[in-house]
Amino acid sequence: MSNFIFAIEKINIYLLPLAVFFILISTAATNFFLILTVFIAFVFCIKNNSFDEIFKKDFFFKICFLIFFLFVIGCTYTIAEPNEALATLKKYTKILYIPFIYYYLKIFKNEKIVLNFFLFGTTLILILSYLKYFNIISINNFYEYAKLLSISGIDEKIINTKSTVFQHYIIQGIVLSFYSFLCLFKAHDNNNFILYFLSALAFINVIFLNNSRAAYIIILFLLLLSFYKIITSKKTRIAIITLLIVFMASNLSYNFKNRISHISSDLAIMQTDDYNSSVGMRYIWFKIGIHNILNEPIIGNGTGSFQQSTENYFENNNENFKIGHGNFISNNPHSEFISISSQLGILGLLSFFIFLYLLLTCPGGIMSVATSILVIVSSLFNSVFYDNMIGLFLVIIIGLFYKSKFAEQNIKNK
C-alpha cells in the first residue's frame, strides 16, 4: 500500500511539468495535465483544510476569484445567448487555476522540475522550428496524424507558416520570448554557453521568423529587463541597452519590417473606409469597446456579450464600410482590456487592473516583473484568458513565479 501511495505521489509531482512541457506541442495534453494538477491541488486543499490559509489571506487570489465571480454574475444579465455566455464563462475558468497552481507548487516543491520541463519542451520546438524553416525535415505527414489524433490545434495557418510547428505563431512567439529571457537569465548565473546560445536562437526566431507583434514587444522589454538586472556596470548597461534598442529600431528583420509596412498600409486603406485588415479590425473592435463602456459603464453588457454588442452596434449605427459588417462579428476583440470592460464594465476592468498591479508588485523579484510584462503586453494584443493556449501558458507562469522565493534563487541553480 505504501508503495502505491509513493507511486501516486511521484505521478503528482510530474503533472504540472508535463502540462508546461506540452504547451507548444499539444493543446489536449496541456489541458489534460493542467486540469489534473488543479484537481490534485483542490483535493489537498480539502485534505489539509488550507482554503483559509491560501485564499483568504492573499488578496491577489481573492481578486482571481472576484474576476471569475463577476463573470458568473454577468451570465444573469448578459445580452448574449445562454450557450455563448456559458462558453465564455468556461474559458475564463482558467483564472481560478492560478491559486491552485500556486498551492500545488507549495505542496510538491517541484518548481525546478516545472522549469526544466518547460525549457526542454520549448527547446524541442525551437529546434523543430529551424529544421522546418530551412526545409531540413518535412513534418507534414505528422500534421496529418496530429489532426486524426487531435493532439494539437493544427490548422492550415500552422502548416503553411514556415517557422511554426504545432501551435499558432502568436502563442509560439510569446512562449519563445519568455524562454529567451529565462535562458539568458539562467545562463548568466551559471556561465552556461549552451543557454546563451539557446537564448540567442530564440531571440532570432522571434525577431526574424515570427510575425507576432506582441512577441516583438515582449522580447524587447524582457531583454531590457535582463540586461538591467545582470549587468552591474552602469556604463556597460547603458551601452548594451542602447545597442539593443538601435538593433530593434533599425528593423534588421525582414518580418519585422514587413509587419511595420503592413501597419502603414492598413492605416492608409483605413482612410478610404476599408477596415478589412488587422489594424482596421482592431480599431473597429476598440471603437465598439468604447461604445459599450459608455453605454453600460458600471457592469457592462454581461458575459459573452461582445459578439451580440457588435451586431447591435452595426444595427444602430450607419457605418459606411467597403466590406460587410460580418467580418467584424466576433466574440474575441483581441484585447483583454476591451473584452473585460465590454462584458463587465468598470467593475471588471478595475478588478483586472488590480490583478495586474498585485502581480507586478508582489515580492518575486525580477521574475514577477517579467511575468507582469508578459501578461500586460499579451493582454494588449490578445484576449488572453479567452484564448485557450495563451491563457493556459500565462496561468502556469503566474502560478510558478507569483510571490515565489524560488523565483530568483532557484532560476540561478543548475
URDACOR-V779240 format. One record per pair of residues at least 24 apart in sequence whose ideal C-beta (glycine too) atoms are under 6 Angstrom apart, sorted by sequence separation. I is the first residue (numbers start at 1). GAP is how many residues later the second one is. If there is no record, write none. Layout:
I & GAP
I & GAP
This chain:
307 & 24
288 & 25
306 & 25
176 & 26
371 & 26
68 & 27
306 & 27
371 & 27
12 & 28
67 & 28
68 & 28
220 & 28
133 & 29
176 & 29
177 & 29
133 & 30
176 & 30
371 & 30
64 & 31
173 & 33
64 & 34
129 & 34
367 & 34
64 & 35
129 & 36
306 & 36
128 & 37
173 & 37
364 & 37
61 & 38
177 & 38
305 & 38
173 & 39
364 & 39
125 & 40
303 & 40
362 & 40
363 & 40
364 & 40
367 & 40
169 & 41
174 & 41
177 & 41
181 & 41
185 & 41
362 & 41
169 & 42
170 & 42
173 & 42
177 & 42
184 & 42
188 & 42
300 & 42
365 & 42
169 & 43
300 & 43
336 & 43
364 & 43
365 & 43
55 & 44
211 & 44
284 & 44
300 & 44
339 & 44
181 & 45
208 & 45
300 & 45
163 & 46
207 & 46
275 & 46
299 & 46
273 & 47
276 & 47
298 & 47
336 & 47
339 & 47
273 & 48
274 & 48
285 & 48
293 & 48
297 & 48
298 & 48
334 & 48
336 & 48
54 & 49
273 & 49
289 & 49
296 & 49
297 & 49
292 & 50
276 & 51
332 & 51
282 & 52
289 & 53
332 & 54
122 & 57
42 & 58
38 & 59
41 & 59
38 & 62
41 & 62
41 & 63
44 & 63
37 & 67
126 & 75
126 & 76
129 & 76
133 & 76
20 & 94
13 & 95
17 & 96
21 & 96
13 & 97
17 & 97
20 & 97
16 & 98
20 & 98
17 & 100
21 & 100
24 & 101
28 & 122
28 & 123
26 & 125
27 & 125
26 & 126
27 & 126
229 & 137
25 & 141
24 & 143
24 & 148
222 & 148
24 & 151
221 & 152
218 & 159
217 & 160
214 & 163
214 & 164
214 & 167
178 & 196
174 & 204
89 & 214
88 & 215
88 & 216
85 & 218
171 & 218
85 & 219
171 & 219
84 & 220
79 & 222
79 & 223
189 & 223
78 & 224
80 & 224
190 & 224
77 & 225
78 & 225
80 & 225
186 & 225
79 & 226
185 & 226
78 & 227
74 & 228
75 & 228
80 & 228
74 & 229
79 & 229
71 & 232
74 & 269
74 & 270
70 & 274
70 & 278
67 & 284
66 & 285
95 & 290
63 & 291
63 & 292
92 & 293
91 & 295
111 & 295
94 & 297
98 & 297
102 & 297
60 & 298
97 & 298
101 & 298
112 & 298
98 & 300
102 & 300
94 & 301
98 & 301
30 & 362
23 & 370
20 & 376
